[in-house]
Amino acid sequence: MPAEIRISPLAGAAEAEACARMMADSEPWRTLGRDADASLRIIADPAREVYVGEDDGGLAGFVILCLVGAFVGYIQTVCVAPGRRGAGLGSRLVAFAEERIRQVSPNVFLCVSSFNPAAQRLYERLGYEYVGELRDYLIPGASELLFRKSSGPWKTFRPLETR
Ligand SMILES: CC(C)(COP(=O)(O)OP(=O)(O)OC[C@H]1O[C@@H](n2cnc3c(N)ncnc32)[C@H](O)[C@@H]1OP(=O)(O)O)[C@@H](O)C(=O)NCCC(=O)NCCS
């Protein structure tokens, strides 16, 4: 049975700090050298939207979106609490992010580190198409792989209505 979570906008400093700690303690961000302070700066950036997934056990995961800029509709981060991975929560957070992005763009973009093949497989399974490689983008010797999921060209795009 798919795991159920409630997804809502990030609320408050304590939740932001919990997300930043979860991110900083996890791969791929450990290898990328993104500590809790750097993670918190991203989470607190007003240009981002952050949504948290919670269940009776508390914070289960979160997703960070960027809905402005050259690649409108960018899923910057998806993170599920280590003990809860592999139970469908990540797919659920991505589906939520896609629905939010389809209110403003036909394209959903994301990047995956070259040393994170499990996440690459997950995104491919969810319908993401590999676009290209950004070599030595965040750290030397590793690439960020750009993926896109499109519902069609901008020309025919009709925003998904807000529920
Ligand atoms: C990637 C991540 C968000 C997926 O969330 P999830 O709840 O584990 O994903 P789901 O249960 O919906 O799907 C499971 C799939 O995710 C993949 N996956 C990626 N990293 C995983 C991990 N650390 N643990 C378990 N599954 C992982 C598995 O390959 C699995 O696919 P499979 O069923 O074909 O084996 C989550 O594992 C995570 O937070 N990983 C660490 C951070 C990360 O890599 N984020 C993505 C950065 S772009």
The ligand as a Gaussian input file, in Angstrom:
#p B3LYP/6-31G(d) Opt

LIG

0 1
 C       15.447000       9.906000      -3.871000
 C       14.360000       9.928000      -2.797000
 C       13.781000      11.321000      -2.667000
 C       13.257000       8.974000      -3.264000
 O       12.281000       8.903000      -2.245000
 P       11.690000       7.481000      -1.820000
 O       10.565000       7.719000      -0.901000
 O       12.808000       6.632000      -1.373000
 O       11.195000       7.019000      -3.274000
 P       10.047000       6.007000      -3.637000
 O        9.783000       5.069000      -2.517000
 O        8.910000       6.756000      -4.202000
 O       10.730000       5.243000      -4.834000
 C       11.781000       4.362000      -4.523000
 C       12.804000       4.457000      -5.570000
 O       13.700000       5.514000      -5.257000
 C       15.024000       5.062000      -5.465000
 N       15.903000       5.578000      -4.426000
 C       16.804000       6.552000      -4.629000
 N       17.510000       6.761000      -3.531000
 C       17.042000       5.893000      -2.600000
 C       17.394000       5.617000      -1.264000
 N       18.406000       6.289000      -0.671000
 N       16.699000       4.673000      -0.575000
 C       15.692000       3.980000      -1.181000
 N       15.331000       4.193000      -2.464000
 C       16.001000       5.140000      -3.161000
 C       15.023000       3.560000      -5.439000
 O       15.850000       3.143000      -6.511000
 C       13.600000       3.185000      -5.650000
 O       13.449000       2.718000      -6.945000
 P       13.170000       1.170000      -7.168000
 O       11.826000       0.906000      -6.566000
 O       13.227000       1.045000      -8.654000
 O       14.279000       0.462000      -6.472000
 C       14.872000       9.442000      -1.423000
 O       15.365000       8.150000      -1.545000
 C       15.950000      10.347000      -0.838000
 O       15.627000      11.279000      -0.106000
 N       17.197000      10.053000      -1.166000
 C       18.302000      10.882000      -0.711000
 C       18.248000      12.254000      -1.330000
 C       18.245000      12.205000      -2.832000
 O       18.985000      11.457000      -3.464000
 N       17.394000      13.063000      -3.421000
 C       17.318000      13.224000      -4.823000
 C       18.282000      14.282000      -5.219000
 S       18.014000      14.756000      -6.865000

